[in-house]
Amino acid sequence: MKLPSLQRRTLALIAVIVPLLLLFVYVALRSGPLAPVAVTLTTVQSRAVAPALAGIGTVQVRYLYKIGPTVAGRLQRLDVHVGDRVRAGQLLGEMDAVDLDERMRAAQAAILSAEAGLRQAQARQIFAQSQARRYEQLVSVRVSSEESYATRQQELAVADAALAGAREDASRLRAELQALRAQRGNLRLLAPVAGLVAARDADPGTTVVAGQAVVRLIDPASLWVDARFDQISAQGLAAGLPAEVALRSRPGQPLAARVLRTEPLADAVTEELLAKIVFDALPEPLPPIGELAELTVRLPALPESPTIPNAALRTVAGQRGVWKITDGALAFAPVRLGRADLDGQVQVLDGLAVGDSIVLYSEKALTTKSRVHVVERIAGVAP
Amino acid sequence: MISLAGRDILHTWGKFVFTGIGLGLLIGVTLTMAGVYRGMVEDGRVLLDNSGADLWVVQRDTLGPYAESSSVPDDLWRGIRAMPGVVQAANITYLTMQVGLGEQDVRAMVVGISPGGSGEPGWPPQLVAGRQITRGHYEAVADLASGARLGDRLKIRRNHYTVVGLTRRMVSSSGDPMVFIPLKDAQEAQFLKDNDAILMQRRRTEANPAFNRPAVPDLLDAVIASQTSNSYVNAVLVRIAPEFTAQQVAEPIRRWKRLTVYDRAQMEGILVGKLIATSARQIGMFLVILALVSAAIVAFLIYTLTMDKIREIAVLKLIGTKNRTIAAMIVQQALVLGLIGFVVGKITATFAAPLFPKYVLLVPFDTAAGFAAVLAICVLASVVAIRVALRVDPAEAIG
């Protein structure tokens, strides 16, 4: 059968125009503001939430000994280096004594000289005593005058006083020598406890002020993590809870630890709670002090309750809630939330029941008038 | 009565349809250009929408935090939270920077969001995959446009962040994808230099006799510690109680806290009127030129289509056809041409829009305006052709 040529042309024209128009209608409805919003759904499930707290901290030691002189001076020698292990009472170094030894010798000479003076005073006193006794007898037999006797008595009193003075002088000088010896001993830098030399802040010849550390000793067994938890997400932090410490240098190798104590003083500036976390077993090799660590403190699991993923939460007109789908219709359901875990599961205390169908992900913000198109996953998101 | 225009189109329909498609591509480009402009404005709007704020409190006399840099102390939010009418106040930082993603780096706007969970101002309002940030450090929610996928590791300054959630259409006003990270990390990222710079700064401080005093050995450490910490944020986002107006809440903050406060309308004015003003004008200029070129091309097309059948028109005149009928035929043809062009243009624009690197938004109003403009241009363009057609001498038909 042969179609008339005009009819064939009309058909061809229709074949071009009709798909074009269909495409146009499709484009107008499926793109732009009229298009439905792609969403994915999830259901409210009953499950046990095991909350955990995440924080960061730095590796620190509980005991850090800063050893240095108590008076300003020059460091004479320092026998230990960083990494050395030292015993309690071990001599680590010594400060320069300057003139202390000479002053001690001078003090010793002064003691000897004072002792000579003492002997002199003793001789004078013995003589004055015998003179006084003799004049006493002479006066009694009326051979000498009363006046001479009085003079001898006065001389005895002076000699007694001179002897007492010389004796005290000698003991003062001995005490001064003791003081110099003590000062000399104080220039020796001793290890108060057994430990590890963590830093050597000055080398021999350096002048240090009083109280400045020359050597810093640590007690490696007292290693702990100075932890910080944001106040807003630190609910339930308590001593004794198990924790995991991931050191920055050893990611993926969490170390078992536990919370030793939470500090009574929080950081008011950074709005963080402070806690100390100790390792169950000291890691080998020892992590350097000051290394950053990520912490996870596990809290006991809570009883089963309705939970939703936190990605389902939306805020509409200042209210936190979720978009509930019942029979294909969208409705915003405000919810009251309970505890959450680190995997993003949140307890719902109020507003939803187990089995409710809610919007999890959406391409854009939803309103009650939105047309939705339920998909398995939003376009562009890799499986 | 038969339709002269329809008959003529059917006679040379191939040529007619292809001319229409050609015209349609041109109209498509014009519509896309309008979409580019709308997309720029929309980028600014979504930035404001996504922040979820009613008021932006920024450093005094700055246009922060988007159009200008602004920094306010990070404990300021407490004072603002206590102002009447404030329901929520949250710190936020914005920093556009290169973010390492695998071997490459992408330009992204890093947003530091204050802890508190989804629903705090500044948090991504909805996700397309994954979950919201739950840890206070080293987690990130990234936009799909950054190319990041769930589980990827992003490198921002010296720290690595695990991507736990993905968003869509969360971009800065210049179209850069957003990466949300916890506030404390963001503060550090904003301030922290690379290690070489830190070491050099330490050495400089050590060389300064005012800070490195032998009699006060701890002073140097204290100075260095204060140099390497950042207690500033870029803005405080404020959500207000429904019974207050934005001005009622903003005014006391301006007056008593001596800060600059913007409400939504002012912020939009800053973003649209100041930040993208020049680029918008550039696009607008281009749009005008494209529209003029399209109009000229439509006029030429209709003129040549008419000239092609000038003999036939002469015959029509010879057999005594009314001028009105001839004019109607030309106008109808022009309108049909415009219609085909518009349909093709709309389809091409819609399919081309997602291919653009930046967002192209095709607004129905623009489409309607474009349709009216196309028809108006077609009618105007056919005037020239009609004048030529009507002046043709019927003798040419047999000439």
Contacts between the chains, C-beta under 8 A, distances in Angstrom:
chain1	res1	chain2	res2	distance
A	6	B	10	6.8
A	9	B	10	5.4
A	9	B	13	6.0
A	10	B	10	6.5
A	12	B	13	7.0
A	13	B	9	7.8
A	13	B	10	6.6
A	13	B	13	4.8
A	13	B	17	7.4
A	16	B	17	5.6
A	17	B	17	7.9
A	17	B	340	7.8
A	20	B	340	7.5
A	20	B	343	5.6
A	20	B	344	6.9
A	20	B	347	7.4
A	21	B	343	6.8
A	23	B	347	5.4
A	24	B	343	4.7
A	24	B	346	6.2
A	24	B	347	6.0
A	27	B	346	6.3
A	27	B	347	5.4
A	27	B	350	4.5
A	27	B	351	7.7
A	28	B	346	7.5
A	31	B	350	5.0
A	31	B	353	7.8
A	31	B	362	7.1
A	32	B	350	7.7
A	32	B	362	5.4
A	32	B	363	7.4
A	32	B	364	6.2
A	33	B	363	7.6
A	33	B	364	6.5
A	34	B	364	7.3
A	54	B	134	7.2
A	54	B	135	3.8
A	54	B	136	5.7
A	54	B	137	7.0
A	55	B	136	6.6
A	55	B	137	7.8
A	56	B	136	7.6
A	56	B	137	5.2
A	207	B	214	7.5
A	209	B	214	6.8
A	209	B	215	5.8
A	209	B	217	6.8
A	212	B	217	4.9
A	213	B	217	8.0
A	229	B	136	7.4
A	230	B	115	4.9
A	230	B	136	4.5
A	230	B	184	7.8
A	232	B	115	4.8
A	232	B	116	5.5
A	233	B	115	6.1
A	233	B	134	8.0
A	233	B	136	6.2
A	269	B	75	6.8
A	269	B	231	7.0
A	270	B	184	7.5
A	294	B	137	6.9
A	294	B	138	6.8
A	309	B	131	5.9
A	310	B	117	7.0
A	310	B	118	5.5
A	310	B	131	5.6
A	310	B	132	4.6
A	310	B	134	7.1
A	311	B	118	7.8
A	311	B	126	7.8
A	311	B	127	4.4
A	311	B	130	6.7
A	311	B	131	4.9
A	311	B	132	5.9
A	311	B	165	6.5
A	313	B	117	7.9
A	313	B	118	4.4
A	313	B	119	6.2
A	313	B	132	7.5
A	314	B	119	8.0
A	314	B	125	6.5
A	314	B	126	6.2
A	315	B	52	6.4
A	315	B	118	7.6
A	315	B	119	4.4
A	315	B	125	6.7
A	317	B	242	7.5
A	318	B	87	6.4
A	318	B	239	6.2
A	318	B	242	6.9
A	320	B	118	7.6
A	320	B	119	4.5
A	340	B	117	7.3
A	340	B	134	6.6
A	341	B	134	7.4
A	342	B	134	4.8
A	342	B	135	6.1
A	343	B	131	7.2
A	343	B	134	7.3
A	344	B	131	3.1
A	344	B	132	6.3
A	344	B	134	5.6
A	344	B	164	7.5
A	361	B	126	7.1
A	361	B	127	5.5
A	361	B	128	4.8
A	361	B	129	6.1
A	362	B	126	5.2
A	362	B	128	7.5
A	363	B	128	6.6
A	363	B	168	5.7
A	363	B	169	7.8
A	364	B	126	7.3
A	364	B	168	7.4
A	364	B	169	6.4
A	365	B	49	7.1
A	365	B	125	6.0
A	365	B	126	6.3
A	366	B	126	7.9
A	377	B	129	7.1
A	378	B	128	4.0
A	378	B	129	6.7
A	378	B	168	6.9
A	380	B	128	7.5
A	380	B	144	5.1
A	380	B	168	7.0
A	381	B	128	5.6
A	381	B	129	4.4
A	381	B	144	7.1
A	381	B	150	8.0
A	381	B	166	6.1
A	382	B	149	5.1
A	382	B	150	7.6
